[in-house]
Amino acid sequence: MRRGELYLVRKPGQEDPKRQRVFVIVSRQALLDTKFSSVICAPVYSRHDGLSTQVRIGVEEGLKQDSSIHCDGLVSLPKSMLTRYVGRLSEQKIQELNHALWNALDLEKD
């Protein structure tokens, strides 16, 4: 399991109208390499609203259609739910993800 990987999750949550949704792992690799049972993920939606907290992804990342990572909707998922591997973000997309997470969390520069 690596940061930036995408997984299709069945029954992702009661508030989610979809029976399954793709999520991208955003937790730091140091956490993923431990026995900690859950990870932080960002949901992927087919719509893109042009927000600075969203990252466009698509076929290059293993998806069937153009979509968008929504960093305003971070969730904690059990590692056991991440079994259906879809694809992986490129280094460039991971940098875009980092920037979107920065905006979503309203972090200040040092």
Secondary structure as UniProt FT lines:
FT   TURN            3..4
FT   STRAND          5..10
FT   TURN            14..15
FT   STRAND          20..25
FT   HELIX           29..32
FT   STRAND          38..45
FT   TURN            52..53
FT   STRAND          54..57
FT   HELIX           59..61
FT   STRAND          67..70
FT   HELIX           71..73
FT   STRAND          75..78
FT   HELIX           79..81
FT   STRAND          84..88
FT   HELIX           91..104
FT   TURN            105..106
//
